[in-house]
Amino acid sequence: MSKAIVITGASSGIGKAAATFFHQKGWNVVATMRNPEKETDLKEDERMKLFKLDVMDKSSIAEAVQKSIAAFGKIDVWVNNAGYGAFGPLEAGTDEQIRRQYDVNFFGVIDCIKAILPHFKANRAGVIINVTSIGGLLTLPLFGVYNSSKFALEGLSEGLWFDLQQFGIKVKVIEPGGIKTDFAGRSLDQFDQSEFPEYENYSKIIAEKFTDPDYAKNFGSPEMVAGVIYTAATDNKTTLRYLAGKDAKQFWFLRRWFGYKFQMGMAKRYMGI
Ligand SMILES: NC(=O)c1ccc[n+]([C@@H]2O[C@H](COP(=O)([O-])OP(=O)(O)OC[C@H]3O[C@@H](n4cnc5c(N)ncnc54)[C@H](OP(=O)(O)O)[C@@H]3O)[C@@H](O)[C@H]2O)c1
């Protein structure tokens, strides 16, 4: 019997690539998104369902869980992929923007995990895969709010790794580096800095670096990350962490073997700040 996977944030980027990848591998796929009625790339068939799920709306999470189980009987893997980046100096972010970052990237994941856990516990099986980021292990300038939401998700995942093994449930994190998706485009929530001109020059230098084609040329593809998610879903190992992408592996190598001072110093010099 085919296995079944549920993916959040499958309307674009990594989530969409993962939905396509697992479908091609013969899995039953529930691609969840905020507006399934607008989806044109992914097509429903007997192994692909498009259900509404907004991670900020608990009732939509509960409904998606119930419809997924009704569609495929048993869910084997749940991927918490939905997320986005807030960008800018902390002071320039409104309370609403900062809280929303955590509501989507962190509390939304908690609500999804709580919703699928009874099913996984009843089956005494299941894999929870949280898409964090290399930015969940180290930070980049002006990404502190985003990175801290992913640090929180890393910590939560480590805790759950211990707590859920007794029920046969595996917890895993995927840590991508830079990936060519809508992340840096329509999904980026840039803080309005007009009231904080003292950051103008600093922000300009960093924004120029992030938008330099030379910086983005080594970014990985969402299909590459989908392959890493597939490995995590199927390797039957209790491995917690899966770095995805050359840059993520390089950053982590520096941090791990040379320490945070050295790695942060290198990042500072590289950014020109
Ligand atoms: N791209 C990178 O460089 C990179 C690197 C490391 C980690 N990541 C992580 O990878 C994950 C996927 O991002 P991506 O790169 O694929 O970017 P993306 O193409 O912008 O996709 C983000 C997805 O999250 C969804 N989303 C946003 N808010 C949501 C909400 N409230 N409820 C449900 N879905 C919501 C978006 O849905 P809509 O279409 O409705 O907006 C979209 O499907 C994120 O968690 C991101 O932090 C990305």
The ligand as an SDF file (V2000), in Angstrom:
LIG
                    3D

 48 52  0  0  0  0  0  0  0  0999 V2000
   14.1930   29.6780    0.2180 N   0  0  0  0  0  0  0  0  0  0  0  0
   15.1560   29.6700    1.1260 C   0  0  0  0  0  0  0  0  0  0  0  0
   16.2610   30.2100    0.8900 O   0  0  0  0  0  0  0  0  0  0  0  0
   14.9390   28.9550    2.4560 C   0  0  0  0  0  0  0  0  0  0  0  0
   16.0640   28.6530    3.2140 C   0  0  0  0  0  0  0  0  0  0  0  0
   15.8960   28.0060    4.4420 C   0  0  0  0  0  0  0  0  0  0  0  0
   14.6370   27.6790    4.8810 C   0  0  0  0  0  0  0  0  0  0  0  0
   13.5400   27.9860    4.1280 N   0  0  0  0  0  0  0  0  0  0  0  0
   12.2160   27.6170    4.6530 C   0  0  0  0  0  0  0  0  0  0  0  0
   11.5610   26.7930    3.7080 O   0  0  0  0  0  0  0  0  0  0  0  0
   10.1510   26.8870    3.9040 C   0  0  0  0  0  0  0  0  0  0  0  0
    9.4750   27.0730    2.5570 C   0  0  0  0  0  0  0  0  0  0  0  0
    9.8660   28.3150    1.9960 O   0  0  0  0  0  0  0  0  0  0  0  0
   10.1740   28.5020    0.4410 P   0  0  0  0  0  0  0  0  0  0  0  0
   11.6060   28.8130    0.3100 O   0  0  0  0  0  0  0  0  0  0  0  0
    9.6140   27.3850   -0.3320 O   0  0  0  0  0  0  0  0  0  0  0  0
    9.4060   29.8720    0.1690 O   0  0  0  0  0  0  0  0  0  0  0  0
    8.0370   30.1980   -0.6200 P   0  0  0  0  0  0  0  0  0  0  0  0
    8.1740   29.7540   -2.0350 O   0  0  0  0  0  0  0  0  0  0  0  0
    7.7900   31.6310   -0.3300 O   0  0  0  0  0  0  0  0  0  0  0  0
    6.9490   29.2890    0.1010 O   0  0  0  0  0  0  0  0  0  0  0  0
    6.4450   29.5910    1.3720 C   0  0  0  0  0  0  0  0  0  0  0  0
    5.1770   28.8080    1.5730 C   0  0  0  0  0  0  0  0  0  0  0  0
    4.6810   29.0480    2.8980 O   0  0  0  0  0  0  0  0  0  0  0  0
    3.3050   29.3490    2.7760 C   0  0  0  0  0  0  0  0  0  0  0  0
    2.7420   30.1050    3.8850 N   0  0  0  0  0  0  0  0  0  0  0  0
    3.0730   31.3340    4.3380 C   0  0  0  0  0  0  0  0  0  0  0  0
    2.2670   31.6760    5.3710 N   0  0  0  0  0  0  0  0  0  0  0  0
    1.4200   30.6350    5.5630 C   0  0  0  0  0  0  0  0  0  0  0  0
    0.3450   30.3640    6.4590 C   0  0  0  0  0  0  0  0  0  0  0  0
   -0.0700   31.2560    7.3780 N   0  0  0  0  0  0  0  0  0  0  0  0
   -0.3030   29.1670    6.3660 N   0  0  0  0  0  0  0  0  0  0  0  0
    0.0590   28.2560    5.4290 C   0  0  0  0  0  0  0  0  0  0  0  0
    1.0390   28.4650    4.5460 N   0  0  0  0  0  0  0  0  0  0  0  0
    1.7140   29.6370    4.6240 C   0  0  0  0  0  0  0  0  0  0  0  0
    3.1950   30.1040    1.4680 C   0  0  0  0  0  0  0  0  0  0  0  0
    1.8350   30.1380    1.0530 O   0  0  0  0  0  0  0  0  0  0  0  0
    1.2000   31.2830    0.1220 P   0  0  0  0  0  0  0  0  0  0  0  0
    1.5120   30.8690   -1.2910 O   0  0  0  0  0  0  0  0  0  0  0  0
   -0.2430   31.2470    0.4400 O   0  0  0  0  0  0  0  0  0  0  0  0
    1.8640   32.5810    0.4830 O   0  0  0  0  0  0  0  0  0  0  0  0
    4.0920   29.2230    0.6000 C   0  0  0  0  0  0  0  0  0  0  0  0
    3.4010   28.0710    0.1810 O   0  0  0  0  0  0  0  0  0  0  0  0
    9.9300   28.0350    4.8890 C   0  0  0  0  0  0  0  0  0  0  0  0
    9.6690   27.5080    6.1680 O   0  0  0  0  0  0  0  0  0  0  0  0
   11.2640   28.7790    4.8670 C   0  0  0  0  0  0  0  0  0  0  0  0
   11.5050   29.4480    6.0750 O   0  0  0  0  0  0  0  0  0  0  0  0
   13.6640   28.6120    2.9070 C   0  0  0  0  0  0  0  0  0  0  0  0
  1  2  1  0
  2  3  2  0
  2  4  1  0
  4  5  1  0
  4 48  2  0
  5  6  2  0
  6  7  1  0
  7  8  2  0
  8  9  1  0
  8 48  1  0
  9 10  1  0
  9 46  1  0
 10 11  1  0
 11 12  1  0
 11 44  1  0
 12 13  1  0
 13 14  1  0
 14 15  2  0
 14 16  1  0
 14 17  1  0
 17 18  1  0
 18 19  2  0
 18 20  1  0
 18 21  1  0
 21 22  1  0
 22 23  1  0
 23 24  1  0
 23 42  1  0
 24 25  1  0
 25 26  1  0
 25 36  1  0
 26 27  1  0
 26 35  1  0
 27 28  2  0
 28 29  1  0
 29 30  1  0
 29 35  2  0
 30 31  1  0
 30 32  2  0
 32 33  1  0
 33 34  2  0
 34 35  1  0
 36 37  1  0
 36 42  1  0
 37 38  1  0
 38 39  2  0
 38 40  1  0
 38 41  1  0
 42 43  1  0
 44 45  1  0
 44 46  1  0
 46 47  1  0
M  CHG  2   8   1  16  -1
M  END
$$$$
